[in-house]
Amino acid sequence: MIGIQEFNDVAKSQELLKRFEPQHLEKLAGLAREVRFTRDQIIFREGTHPGFFYLIVEGSVVLEIIATGRSVLLQTLHAGDAMGWSSLVDAEEGAHFEARALSPSRALAFDGAQLRAACESDPAFGYRMMKALLSLVTDRLDASRMQLLDMYGAAGAVRA
């Protein structure tokens, strides 16, 4: 767990947290723990339950998908970005991407089950968190769409 002041300092650089109320940030601070990753460390694998939701504080992490036996870069994340949203969804399929540290990185980690429980026990907090996660999922969907366009889009193709 980290202190509330340190958490508030980090929260200022986290786009995901900009619309959270002070009491919600305090709740999150009580659940946060600092983690560090070394270069090329796999943080979570596609298809497995990551267990944790992360807010990146320093460094860079790449999200990849495995397609036809090779890794395809989906998006590069930096300080201020979040990952591991599937840890908040109580589902069977697990992570939709693989996360790998591109450089030594530092993040705040939140146990997915604890964060889900906090959302369920405080509906206002849960609503704020789910809105933030929906925005995050939308960003990932947009990044996936752009990758598909780069890989398969024909030059000059238009939508009907």
Phi and psi in radians as a Rosetta constraint file:
Dihedral C 1 N 2 CA 2 C 2 CIRCULARHARMONIC -1.972 0.35
Dihedral N 2 CA 2 C 2 N 3 CIRCULARHARMONIC 2.848 0.35
Dihedral C 2 N 3 CA 3 C 3 CIRCULARHARMONIC -1.229 0.35
Dihedral N 3 CA 3 C 3 N 4 CIRCULARHARMONIC 2.710 0.35
Dihedral C 3 N 4 CA 4 C 4 CIRCULARHARMONIC -1.111 0.35
Dihedral N 4 CA 4 C 4 N 5 CIRCULARHARMONIC -0.673 0.35
Dihedral C 4 N 5 CA 5 C 5 CIRCULARHARMONIC -1.148 0.35
Dihedral N 5 CA 5 C 5 N 6 CIRCULARHARMONIC -0.780 0.35
Dihedral C 5 N 6 CA 6 C 6 CIRCULARHARMONIC -1.092 0.35
Dihedral N 6 CA 6 C 6 N 7 CIRCULARHARMONIC -0.724 0.35
Dihedral C 6 N 7 CA 7 C 7 CIRCULARHARMONIC -1.096 0.35
Dihedral N 7 CA 7 C 7 N 8 CIRCULARHARMONIC -0.764 0.35
Dihedral C 7 N 8 CA 8 C 8 CIRCULARHARMONIC -1.091 0.35
Dihedral N 8 CA 8 C 8 N 9 CIRCULARHARMONIC -0.628 0.35
Dihedral C 8 N 9 CA 9 C 9 CIRCULARHARMONIC -1.113 0.35
Dihedral N 9 CA 9 C 9 N 10 CIRCULARHARMONIC -0.767 0.35
Dihedral C 9 N 10 CA 10 C 10 CIRCULARHARMONIC -1.174 0.35
Dihedral N 10 CA 10 C 10 N 11 CIRCULARHARMONIC -0.705 0.35
Dihedral C 10 N 11 CA 11 C 11 CIRCULARHARMONIC -1.043 0.35
Dihedral N 11 CA 11 C 11 N 12 CIRCULARHARMONIC -0.531 0.35
Dihedral C 11 N 12 CA 12 C 12 CIRCULARHARMONIC -1.072 0.35
Dihedral N 12 CA 12 C 12 N 13 CIRCULARHARMONIC -0.486 0.35
Dihedral C 12 N 13 CA 13 C 13 CIRCULARHARMONIC -1.684 0.35
Dihedral N 13 CA 13 C 13 N 14 CIRCULARHARMONIC 0.060 0.35
Dihedral C 13 N 14 CA 14 C 14 CIRCULARHARMONIC -1.769 0.35
Dihedral N 14 CA 14 C 14 N 15 CIRCULARHARMONIC 1.872 0.35
Dihedral C 14 N 15 CA 15 C 15 CIRCULARHARMONIC -0.938 0.35
Dihedral N 15 CA 15 C 15 N 16 CIRCULARHARMONIC -0.690 0.35
Dihedral C 15 N 16 CA 16 C 16 CIRCULARHARMONIC -1.040 0.35
Dihedral N 16 CA 16 C 16 N 17 CIRCULARHARMONIC -0.499 0.35
Dihedral C 16 N 17 CA 17 C 17 CIRCULARHARMONIC -1.750 0.35
Dihedral N 17 CA 17 C 17 N 18 CIRCULARHARMONIC 0.001 0.35
Dihedral C 17 N 18 CA 18 C 18 CIRCULARHARMONIC -1.064 0.35
Dihedral N 18 CA 18 C 18 N 19 CIRCULARHARMONIC -0.479 0.35
Dihedral C 18 N 19 CA 19 C 19 CIRCULARHARMONIC -1.786 0.35
Dihedral N 19 CA 19 C 19 N 20 CIRCULARHARMONIC 0.198 0.35
Dihedral C 19 N 20 CA 20 C 20 CIRCULARHARMONIC -1.417 0.35
Dihedral N 20 CA 20 C 20 N 21 CIRCULARHARMONIC 2.497 0.35
Dihedral C 20 N 21 CA 21 C 21 CIRCULARHARMONIC -1.311 0.35
Dihedral N 21 CA 21 C 21 N 22 CIRCULARHARMONIC 2.714 0.35
Dihedral C 21 N 22 CA 22 C 22 CIRCULARHARMONIC -0.938 0.35
Dihedral N 22 CA 22 C 22 N 23 CIRCULARHARMONIC -0.696 0.35
Dihedral C 22 N 23 CA 23 C 23 CIRCULARHARMONIC -1.177 0.35
Dihedral N 23 CA 23 C 23 N 24 CIRCULARHARMONIC -0.502 0.35
Dihedral C 23 N 24 CA 24 C 24 CIRCULARHARMONIC -1.304 0.35
Dihedral N 24 CA 24 C 24 N 25 CIRCULARHARMONIC -0.657 0.35
Dihedral C 24 N 25 CA 25 C 25 CIRCULARHARMONIC -1.122 0.35
Dihedral N 25 CA 25 C 25 N 26 CIRCULARHARMONIC -0.660 0.35
Dihedral C 25 N 26 CA 26 C 26 CIRCULARHARMONIC -1.114 0.35
Dihedral N 26 CA 26 C 26 N 27 CIRCULARHARMONIC -0.714 0.35
Dihedral C 26 N 27 CA 27 C 27 CIRCULARHARMONIC -1.073 0.35
Dihedral N 27 CA 27 C 27 N 28 CIRCULARHARMONIC -0.789 0.35
Dihedral C 27 N 28 CA 28 C 28 CIRCULARHARMONIC -1.100 0.35
Dihedral N 28 CA 28 C 28 N 29 CIRCULARHARMONIC -0.723 0.35
Dihedral C 28 N 29 CA 29 C 29 CIRCULARHARMONIC -1.013 0.35
Dihedral N 29 CA 29 C 29 N 30 CIRCULARHARMONIC -0.660 0.35
Dihedral C 29 N 30 CA 30 C 30 CIRCULARHARMONIC -1.180 0.35
Dihedral N 30 CA 30 C 30 N 31 CIRCULARHARMONIC -0.316 0.35
Dihedral C 30 N 31 CA 31 C 31 CIRCULARHARMONIC -1.768 0.35
Dihedral N 31 CA 31 C 31 N 32 CIRCULARHARMONIC -0.216 0.35
Dihedral C 31 N 32 CA 32 C 32 CIRCULARHARMONIC -1.417 0.35
Dihedral N 32 CA 32 C 32 N 33 CIRCULARHARMONIC 2.536 0.35
Dihedral C 32 N 33 CA 33 C 33 CIRCULARHARMONIC -2.436 0.35
Dihedral N 33 CA 33 C 33 N 34 CIRCULARHARMONIC 2.535 0.35
Dihedral C 33 N 34 CA 34 C 34 CIRCULARHARMONIC -1.426 0.35
Dihedral N 34 CA 34 C 34 N 35 CIRCULARHARMONIC 2.383 0.35
Dihedral C 34 N 35 CA 35 C 35 CIRCULARHARMONIC -2.291 0.35
Dihedral N 35 CA 35 C 35 N 36 CIRCULARHARMONIC 2.738 0.35
Dihedral C 35 N 36 CA 36 C 36 CIRCULARHARMONIC -2.262 0.35
Dihedral N 36 CA 36 C 36 N 37 CIRCULARHARMONIC 2.569 0.35
Dihedral C 36 N 37 CA 37 C 37 CIRCULARHARMONIC -2.229 0.35
Dihedral N 37 CA 37 C 37 N 38 CIRCULARHARMONIC 2.491 0.35
Dihedral C 37 N 38 CA 38 C 38 CIRCULARHARMONIC -1.573 0.35
Dihedral N 38 CA 38 C 38 N 39 CIRCULARHARMONIC 2.826 0.35
Dihedral C 38 N 39 CA 39 C 39 CIRCULARHARMONIC -0.980 0.35
Dihedral N 39 CA 39 C 39 N 40 CIRCULARHARMONIC 2.358 0.35
Dihedral C 39 N 40 CA 40 C 40 CIRCULARHARMONIC 1.213 0.35
Dihedral N 40 CA 40 C 40 N 41 CIRCULARHARMONIC 0.121 0.35
Dihedral C 40 N 41 CA 41 C 41 CIRCULARHARMONIC -1.235 0.35
Dihedral N 41 CA 41 C 41 N 42 CIRCULARHARMONIC 2.296 0.35
Dihedral C 41 N 42 CA 42 C 42 CIRCULARHARMONIC -1.383 0.35
Dihedral N 42 CA 42 C 42 N 43 CIRCULARHARMONIC 2.148 0.35
Dihedral C 42 N 43 CA 43 C 43 CIRCULARHARMONIC -1.525 0.35
Dihedral N 43 CA 43 C 43 N 44 CIRCULARHARMONIC -0.781 0.35
Dihedral C 43 N 44 CA 44 C 44 CIRCULARHARMONIC -2.691 0.35
Dihedral N 44 CA 44 C 44 N 45 CIRCULARHARMONIC 2.688 0.35
Dihedral C 44 N 45 CA 45 C 45 CIRCULARHARMONIC -1.830 0.35
Dihedral N 45 CA 45 C 45 N 46 CIRCULARHARMONIC 2.600 0.35
Dihedral C 45 N 46 CA 46 C 46 CIRCULARHARMONIC -0.998 0.35
Dihedral N 46 CA 46 C 46 N 47 CIRCULARHARMONIC 2.330 0.35
Dihedral C 46 N 47 CA 47 C 47 CIRCULARHARMONIC 1.580 0.35
Dihedral N 47 CA 47 C 47 N 48 CIRCULARHARMONIC -0.278 0.35
Dihedral C 47 N 48 CA 48 C 48 CIRCULARHARMONIC -1.697 0.35
Dihedral N 48 CA 48 C 48 N 49 CIRCULARHARMONIC 2.791 0.35
Dihedral C 48 N 49 CA 49 C 49 CIRCULARHARMONIC -1.443 0.35
Dihedral N 49 CA 49 C 49 N 50 CIRCULARHARMONIC 1.958 0.35
Dihedral C 49 N 50 CA 50 C 50 CIRCULARHARMONIC -1.117 0.35
Dihedral N 50 CA 50 C 50 N 51 CIRCULARHARMONIC -0.517 0.35
Dihedral C 50 N 51 CA 51 C 51 CIRCULARHARMONIC 1.381 0.35
Dihedral N 51 CA 51 C 51 N 52 CIRCULARHARMONIC -0.473 0.35
Dihedral C 51 N 52 CA 52 C 52 CIRCULARHARMONIC -2.254 0.35
Dihedral N 52 CA 52 C 52 N 53 CIRCULARHARMONIC 2.578 0.35
Dihedral C 52 N 53 CA 53 C 53 CIRCULARHARMONIC -1.822 0.35
Dihedral N 53 CA 53 C 53 N 54 CIRCULARHARMONIC 2.388 0.35
Dihedral C 53 N 54 CA 54 C 54 CIRCULARHARMONIC -2.167 0.35
Dihedral N 54 CA 54 C 54 N 55 CIRCULARHARMONIC 2.477 0.35
Dihedral C 54 N 55 CA 55 C 55 CIRCULARHARMONIC -1.970 0.35
Dihedral N 55 CA 55 C 55 N 56 CIRCULARHARMONIC 2.068 0.35
Dihedral C 55 N 56 CA 56 C 56 CIRCULARHARMONIC -1.361 0.35
Dihedral N 56 CA 56 C 56 N 57 CIRCULARHARMONIC 2.237 0.35
Dihedral C 56 N 57 CA 57 C 57 CIRCULARHARMONIC -1.784 0.35
Dihedral N 57 CA 57 C 57 N 58 CIRCULARHARMONIC -0.721 0.35
Dihedral C 57 N 58 CA 58 C 58 CIRCULARHARMONIC -2.518 0.35
Dihedral N 58 CA 58 C 58 N 59 CIRCULARHARMONIC 2.597 0.35
Dihedral C 58 N 59 CA 59 C 59 CIRCULARHARMONIC 1.674 0.35
Dihedral N 59 CA 59 C 59 N 60 CIRCULARHARMONIC -3.007 0.35
Dihedral C 59 N 60 CA 60 C 60 CIRCULARHARMONIC -2.336 0.35
Dihedral N 60 CA 60 C 60 N 61 CIRCULARHARMONIC 2.468 0.35
Dihedral C 60 N 61 CA 61 C 61 CIRCULARHARMONIC -2.297 0.35
Dihedral N 61 CA 61 C 61 N 62 CIRCULARHARMONIC 2.421 0.35
Dihedral C 61 N 62 CA 62 C 62 CIRCULARHARMONIC -1.836 0.35
Dihedral N 62 CA 62 C 62 N 63 CIRCULARHARMONIC 2.401 0.35
Dihedral C 62 N 63 CA 63 C 63 CIRCULARHARMONIC -1.752 0.35
Dihedral N 63 CA 63 C 63 N 64 CIRCULARHARMONIC 2.252 0.35
Dihedral C 63 N 64 CA 64 C 64 CIRCULARHARMONIC -2.275 0.35
Dihedral N 64 CA 64 C 64 N 65 CIRCULARHARMONIC 2.744 0.35
Dihedral C 64 N 65 CA 65 C 65 CIRCULARHARMONIC -2.094 0.35
Dihedral N 65 CA 65 C 65 N 66 CIRCULARHARMONIC 2.652 0.35
Dihedral C 65 N 66 CA 66 C 66 CIRCULARHARMONIC -1.753 0.35
Dihedral N 66 CA 66 C 66 N 67 CIRCULARHARMONIC 2.037 0.35
Dihedral C 66 N 67 CA 67 C 67 CIRCULARHARMONIC -2.281 0.35
Dihedral N 67 CA 67 C 67 N 68 CIRCULARHARMONIC 2.253 0.35
Dihedral C 67 N 68 CA 68 C 68 CIRCULARHARMONIC 0.801 0.35
Dihedral N 68 CA 68 C 68 N 69 CIRCULARHARMONIC 0.781 0.35
Dihedral C 68 N 69 CA 69 C 69 CIRCULARHARMONIC 1.355 0.35
Dihedral N 69 CA 69 C 69 N 70 CIRCULARHARMONIC 0.086 0.35
Dihedral C 69 N 70 CA 70 C 70 CIRCULARHARMONIC -2.252 0.35
Dihedral N 70 CA 70 C 70 N 71 CIRCULARHARMONIC 2.762 0.35
Dihedral C 70 N 71 CA 71 C 71 CIRCULARHARMONIC -1.498 0.35
Dihedral N 71 CA 71 C 71 N 72 CIRCULARHARMONIC 2.293 0.35
Dihedral C 71 N 72 CA 72 C 72 CIRCULARHARMONIC -2.067 0.35
Dihedral N 72 CA 72 C 72 N 73 CIRCULARHARMONIC 2.112 0.35
Dihedral C 72 N 73 CA 73 C 73 CIRCULARHARMONIC -1.178 0.35
Dihedral N 73 CA 73 C 73 N 74 CIRCULARHARMONIC 2.247 0.35
Dihedral C 73 N 74 CA 74 C 74 CIRCULARHARMONIC -1.773 0.35
Dihedral N 74 CA 74 C 74 N 75 CIRCULARHARMONIC -0.857 0.35
Dihedral C 74 N 75 CA 75 C 75 CIRCULARHARMONIC -2.809 0.35
Dihedral N 75 CA 75 C 75 N 76 CIRCULARHARMONIC 2.532 0.35
Dihedral C 75 N 76 CA 76 C 76 CIRCULARHARMONIC -1.826 0.35
Dihedral N 76 CA 76 C 76 N 77 CIRCULARHARMONIC 2.252 0.35
Dihedral C 76 N 77 CA 77 C 77 CIRCULARHARMONIC -1.874 0.35
Dihedral N 77 CA 77 C 77 N 78 CIRCULARHARMONIC 2.607 0.35
Dihedral C 77 N 78 CA 78 C 78 CIRCULARHARMONIC -2.337 0.35
Dihedral N 78 CA 78 C 78 N 79 CIRCULARHARMONIC -3.092 0.35
Dihedral C 78 N 79 CA 79 C 79 CIRCULARHARMONIC -0.902 0.35
Dihedral N 79 CA 79 C 79 N 80 CIRCULARHARMONIC 2.331 0.35
Dihedral C 79 N 80 CA 80 C 80 CIRCULARHARMONIC 1.742 0.35
Dihedral N 80 CA 80 C 80 N 81 CIRCULARHARMONIC -0.216 0.35
Dihedral C 80 N 81 CA 81 C 81 CIRCULARHARMONIC -1.663 0.35
Dihedral N 81 CA 81 C 81 N 82 CIRCULARHARMONIC 2.877 0.35
Dihedral C 81 N 82 CA 82 C 82 CIRCULARHARMONIC -2.200 0.35
Dihedral N 82 CA 82 C 82 N 83 CIRCULARHARMONIC 2.749 0.35
Dihedral C 82 N 83 CA 83 C 83 CIRCULARHARMONIC -2.703 0.35
Dihedral N 83 CA 83 C 83 N 84 CIRCULARHARMONIC 2.860 0.35
Dihedral C 83 N 84 CA 84 C 84 CIRCULARHARMONIC 1.514 0.35
Dihedral N 84 CA 84 C 84 N 85 CIRCULARHARMONIC 0.468 0.35
Dihedral C 84 N 85 CA 85 C 85 CIRCULARHARMONIC -1.042 0.35
Dihedral N 85 CA 85 C 85 N 86 CIRCULARHARMONIC -0.474 0.35
Dihedral C 85 N 86 CA 86 C 86 CIRCULARHARMONIC -1.169 0.35
Dihedral N 86 CA 86 C 86 N 87 CIRCULARHARMONIC -0.282 0.35
Dihedral C 86 N 87 CA 87 C 87 CIRCULARHARMONIC -1.195 0.35
Dihedral N 87 CA 87 C 87 N 88 CIRCULARHARMONIC -0.312 0.35
Dihedral C 87 N 88 CA 88 C 88 CIRCULARHARMONIC -1.593 0.35
Dihedral N 88 CA 88 C 88 N 89 CIRCULARHARMONIC -0.126 0.35
Dihedral C 88 N 89 CA 89 C 89 CIRCULARHARMONIC -1.794 0.35
Dihedral N 89 CA 89 C 89 N 90 CIRCULARHARMONIC 2.144 0.35
Dihedral C 89 N 90 CA 90 C 90 CIRCULARHARMONIC -1.444 0.35
Dihedral N 90 CA 90 C 90 N 91 CIRCULARHARMONIC 1.353 0.35
Dihedral C 90 N 91 CA 91 C 91 CIRCULARHARMONIC -2.243 0.35
Dihedral N 91 CA 91 C 91 N 92 CIRCULARHARMONIC 2.887 0.35
Dihedral C 91 N 92 CA 92 C 92 CIRCULARHARMONIC -1.391 0.35
Dihedral N 92 CA 92 C 92 N 93 CIRCULARHARMONIC -0.581 0.35
Dihedral C 92 N 93 CA 93 C 93 CIRCULARHARMONIC -1.303 0.35
Dihedral N 93 CA 93 C 93 N 94 CIRCULARHARMONIC -0.355 0.35
Dihedral C 93 N 94 CA 94 C 94 CIRCULARHARMONIC 1.372 0.35
Dihedral N 94 CA 94 C 94 N 95 CIRCULARHARMONIC -2.801 0.35
Dihedral C 94 N 95 CA 95 C 95 CIRCULARHARMONIC -1.102 0.35
Dihedral N 95 CA 95 C 95 N 96 CIRCULARHARMONIC 2.501 0.35
Dihedral C 95 N 96 CA 96 C 96 CIRCULARHARMONIC -1.600 0.35
Dihedral N 96 CA 96 C 96 N 97 CIRCULARHARMONIC -0.187 0.35
Dihedral C 96 N 97 CA 97 C 97 CIRCULARHARMONIC -2.433 0.35
Dihedral N 97 CA 97 C 97 N 98 CIRCULARHARMONIC 2.931 0.35
Dihedral C 97 N 98 CA 98 C 98 CIRCULARHARMONIC -1.816 0.35
Dihedral N 98 CA 98 C 98 N 99 CIRCULARHARMONIC 2.420 0.35
Dihedral C 98 N 99 CA 99 C 99 CIRCULARHARMONIC -1.987 0.35
Dihedral N 99 CA 99 C 99 N 100 CIRCULARHARMONIC 2.272 0.35
Dihedral C 99 N 100 CA 100 C 100 CIRCULARHARMONIC -2.373 0.35
Dihedral N 100 CA 100 C 100 N 101 CIRCULARHARMONIC 2.306 0.35
Dihedral C 100 N 101 CA 101 C 101 CIRCULARHARMONIC -1.243 0.35
Dihedral N 101 CA 101 C 101 N 102 CIRCULARHARMONIC 2.208 0.35
Dihedral C 101 N 102 CA 102 C 102 CIRCULARHARMONIC -1.472 0.35
Dihedral N 102 CA 102 C 102 N 103 CIRCULARHARMONIC -0.430 0.35
Dihedral C 102 N 103 CA 103 C 103 CIRCULARHARMONIC -2.549 0.35
Dihedral N 103 CA 103 C 103 N 104 CIRCULARHARMONIC 2.908 0.35
Dihedral C 103 N 104 CA 104 C 104 CIRCULARHARMONIC -0.945 0.35
Dihedral N 104 CA 104 C 104 N 105 CIRCULARHARMONIC 2.283 0.35
Dihedral C 104 N 105 CA 105 C 105 CIRCULARHARMONIC -2.348 0.35
Dihedral N 105 CA 105 C 105 N 106 CIRCULARHARMONIC 2.696 0.35
Dihedral C 105 N 106 CA 106 C 106 CIRCULARHARMONIC -2.242 0.35
Dihedral N 106 CA 106 C 106 N 107 CIRCULARHARMONIC 2.443 0.35
Dihedral C 106 N 107 CA 107 C 107 CIRCULARHARMONIC -2.547 0.35
Dihedral N 107 CA 107 C 107 N 108 CIRCULARHARMONIC 2.851 0.35
Dihedral C 107 N 108 CA 108 C 108 CIRCULARHARMONIC -1.734 0.35
Dihedral N 108 CA 108 C 108 N 109 CIRCULARHARMONIC 2.273 0.35
Dihedral C 108 N 109 CA 109 C 109 CIRCULARHARMONIC -1.941 0.35
Dihedral N 109 CA 109 C 109 N 110 CIRCULARHARMONIC 2.429 0.35
Dihedral C 109 N 110 CA 110 C 110 CIRCULARHARMONIC -2.198 0.35
Dihedral N 110 CA 110 C 110 N 111 CIRCULARHARMONIC 2.161 0.35
Dihedral C 110 N 111 CA 111 C 111 CIRCULARHARMONIC -1.068 0.35
Dihedral N 111 CA 111 C 111 N 112 CIRCULARHARMONIC 2.174 0.35
Dihedral C 111 N 112 CA 112 C 112 CIRCULARHARMONIC -1.029 0.35
Dihedral N 112 CA 112 C 112 N 113 CIRCULARHARMONIC -0.738 0.35
Dihedral C 112 N 113 CA 113 C 113 CIRCULARHARMONIC -1.151 0.35
Dihedral N 113 CA 113 C 113 N 114 CIRCULARHARMONIC -0.713 0.35
Dihedral C 113 N 114 CA 114 C 114 CIRCULARHARMONIC -1.164 0.35
Dihedral N 114 CA 114 C 114 N 115 CIRCULARHARMONIC -0.695 0.35
Dihedral C 114 N 115 CA 115 C 115 CIRCULARHARMONIC -1.173 0.35
Dihedral N 115 CA 115 C 115 N 116 CIRCULARHARMONIC -0.705 0.35
Dihedral C 115 N 116 CA 116 C 116 CIRCULARHARMONIC -1.046 0.35
Dihedral N 116 CA 116 C 116 N 117 CIRCULARHARMONIC -0.772 0.35
Dihedral C 116 N 117 CA 117 C 117 CIRCULARHARMONIC -1.090 0.35
Dihedral N 117 CA 117 C 117 N 118 CIRCULARHARMONIC -0.699 0.35
Dihedral C 117 N 118 CA 118 C 118 CIRCULARHARMONIC -1.114 0.35
Dihedral N 118 CA 118 C 118 N 119 CIRCULARHARMONIC -0.680 0.35
Dihedral C 118 N 119 CA 119 C 119 CIRCULARHARMONIC -1.124 0.35
Dihedral N 119 CA 119 C 119 N 120 CIRCULARHARMONIC -0.715 0.35
Dihedral C 119 N 120 CA 120 C 120 CIRCULARHARMONIC -1.253 0.35
Dihedral N 120 CA 120 C 120 N 121 CIRCULARHARMONIC -0.569 0.35
Dihedral C 120 N 121 CA 121 C 121 CIRCULARHARMONIC -1.438 0.35
Dihedral N 121 CA 121 C 121 N 122 CIRCULARHARMONIC -0.322 0.35
Dihedral C 121 N 122 CA 122 C 122 CIRCULARHARMONIC -2.319 0.35
Dihedral N 122 CA 122 C 122 N 123 CIRCULARHARMONIC 1.607 0.35
Dihedral C 122 N 123 CA 123 C 123 CIRCULARHARMONIC -0.978 0.35
Dihedral N 123 CA 123 C 123 N 124 CIRCULARHARMONIC -0.623 0.35
Dihedral C 123 N 124 CA 124 C 124 CIRCULARHARMONIC -1.151 0.35
Dihedral N 124 CA 124 C 124 N 125 CIRCULARHARMONIC -0.753 0.35
Dihedral C 124 N 125 CA 125 C 125 CIRCULARHARMONIC -1.131 0.35
Dihedral N 125 CA 125 C 125 N 126 CIRCULARHARMONIC -0.783 0.35
Dihedral C 125 N 126 CA 126 C 126 CIRCULARHARMONIC -1.057 0.35
Dihedral N 126 CA 126 C 126 N 127 CIRCULARHARMONIC -0.728 0.35
Dihedral C 126 N 127 CA 127 C 127 CIRCULARHARMONIC -1.092 0.35
Dihedral N 127 CA 127 C 127 N 128 CIRCULARHARMONIC -0.794 0.35
Dihedral C 127 N 128 CA 128 C 128 CIRCULARHARMONIC -1.078 0.35
Dihedral N 128 CA 128 C 128 N 129 CIRCULARHARMONIC -0.750 0.35
Dihedral C 128 N 129 CA 129 C 129 CIRCULARHARMONIC -1.158 0.35
Dihedral N 129 CA 129 C 129 N 130 CIRCULARHARMONIC -0.767 0.35
Dihedral C 129 N 130 CA 130 C 130 CIRCULARHARMONIC -1.171 0.35
Dihedral N 130 CA 130 C 130 N 131 CIRCULARHARMONIC -0.609 0.35
Dihedral C 130 N 131 CA 131 C 131 CIRCULARHARMONIC -1.095 0.35
Dihedral N 131 CA 131 C 131 N 132 CIRCULARHARMONIC -0.759 0.35
Dihedral C 131 N 132 CA 132 C 132 CIRCULARHARMONIC -1.119 0.35
Dihedral N 132 CA 132 C 132 N 133 CIRCULARHARMONIC -0.734 0.35
Dihedral C 132 N 133 CA 133 C 133 CIRCULARHARMONIC -1.180 0.35
Dihedral N 133 CA 133 C 133 N 134 CIRCULARHARMONIC -0.636 0.35
Dihedral C 133 N 134 CA 134 C 134 CIRCULARHARMONIC -1.083 0.35
Dihedral N 134 CA 134 C 134 N 135 CIRCULARHARMONIC -0.686 0.35
Dihedral C 134 N 135 CA 135 C 135 CIRCULARHARMONIC -1.098 0.35
Dihedral N 135 CA 135 C 135 N 136 CIRCULARHARMONIC -0.729 0.35
Dihedral C 135 N 136 CA 136 C 136 CIRCULARHARMONIC -1.121 0.35
Dihedral N 136 CA 136 C 136 N 137 CIRCULARHARMONIC -0.786 0.35
Dihedral C 136 N 137 CA 137 C 137 CIRCULARHARMONIC -1.100 0.35
Dihedral N 137 CA 137 C 137 N 138 CIRCULARHARMONIC -0.682 0.35
Dihedral C 137 N 138 CA 138 C 138 CIRCULARHARMONIC -1.090 0.35
Dihedral N 138 CA 138 C 138 N 139 CIRCULARHARMONIC -0.727 0.35
Dihedral C 138 N 139 CA 139 C 139 CIRCULARHARMONIC -1.053 0.35
Dihedral N 139 CA 139 C 139 N 140 CIRCULARHARMONIC -0.735 0.35
Dihedral C 139 N 140 CA 140 C 140 CIRCULARHARMONIC -1.153 0.35
Dihedral N 140 CA 140 C 140 N 141 CIRCULARHARMONIC -0.692 0.35
Dihedral C 140 N 141 CA 141 C 141 CIRCULARHARMONIC -1.103 0.35
Dihedral N 141 CA 141 C 141 N 142 CIRCULARHARMONIC -0.747 0.35
Dihedral C 141 N 142 CA 142 C 142 CIRCULARHARMONIC -1.088 0.35
Dihedral N 142 CA 142 C 142 N 143 CIRCULARHARMONIC -0.735 0.35
Dihedral C 142 N 143 CA 143 C 143 CIRCULARHARMONIC -1.117 0.35
Dihedral N 143 CA 143 C 143 N 144 CIRCULARHARMONIC -0.700 0.35
Dihedral C 143 N 144 CA 144 C 144 CIRCULARHARMONIC -1.109 0.35
Dihedral N 144 CA 144 C 144 N 145 CIRCULARHARMONIC -0.744 0.35
Dihedral C 144 N 145 CA 145 C 145 CIRCULARHARMONIC -1.067 0.35
Dihedral N 145 CA 145 C 145 N 146 CIRCULARHARMONIC -0.766 0.35
Dihedral C 145 N 146 CA 146 C 146 CIRCULARHARMONIC -1.104 0.35
Dihedral N 146 CA 146 C 146 N 147 CIRCULARHARMONIC -0.688 0.35
Dihedral C 146 N 147 CA 147 C 147 CIRCULARHARMONIC -1.098 0.35
Dihedral N 147 CA 147 C 147 N 148 CIRCULARHARMONIC -0.749 0.35
Dihedral C 147 N 148 CA 148 C 148 CIRCULARHARMONIC -1.086 0.35
Dihedral N 148 CA 148 C 148 N 149 CIRCULARHARMONIC -0.716 0.35
Dihedral C 148 N 149 CA 149 C 149 CIRCULARHARMONIC -1.109 0.35
Dihedral N 149 CA 149 C 149 N 150 CIRCULARHARMONIC -0.719 0.35
Dihedral C 149 N 150 CA 150 C 150 CIRCULARHARMONIC -1.113 0.35
Dihedral N 150 CA 150 C 150 N 151 CIRCULARHARMONIC -0.679 0.35
Dihedral C 150 N 151 CA 151 C 151 CIRCULARHARMONIC -1.424 0.35
Dihedral N 151 CA 151 C 151 N 152 CIRCULARHARMONIC -0.671 0.35
Dihedral C 151 N 152 CA 152 C 152 CIRCULARHARMONIC -2.141 0.35
Dihedral N 152 CA 152 C 152 N 153 CIRCULARHARMONIC -0.173 0.35
Dihedral C 152 N 153 CA 153 C 153 CIRCULARHARMONIC -1.208 0.35
Dihedral N 153 CA 153 C 153 N 154 CIRCULARHARMONIC 2.338 0.35
Dihedral C 153 N 154 CA 154 C 154 CIRCULARHARMONIC -1.451 0.35
Dihedral N 154 CA 154 C 154 N 155 CIRCULARHARMONIC 2.475 0.35
Dihedral C 154 N 155 CA 155 C 155 CIRCULARHARMONIC -1.023 0.35
Dihedral N 155 CA 155 C 155 N 156 CIRCULARHARMONIC 2.282 0.35
Dihedral C 155 N 156 CA 156 C 156 CIRCULARHARMONIC 1.365 0.35
Dihedral N 156 CA 156 C 156 N 157 CIRCULARHARMONIC 0.097 0.35
Dihedral C 156 N 157 CA 157 C 157 CIRCULARHARMONIC -1.184 0.35
Dihedral N 157 CA 157 C 157 N 158 CIRCULARHARMONIC 2.442 0.35
Dihedral C 157 N 158 CA 158 C 158 CIRCULARHARMONIC -2.197 0.35
Dihedral N 158 CA 158 C 158 N 159 CIRCULARHARMONIC 2.732 0.35
Dihedral C 158 N 159 CA 159 C 159 CIRCULARHARMONIC -1.504 0.35
Dihedral N 159 CA 159 C 159 N 160 CIRCULARHARMONIC 2.458 0.35
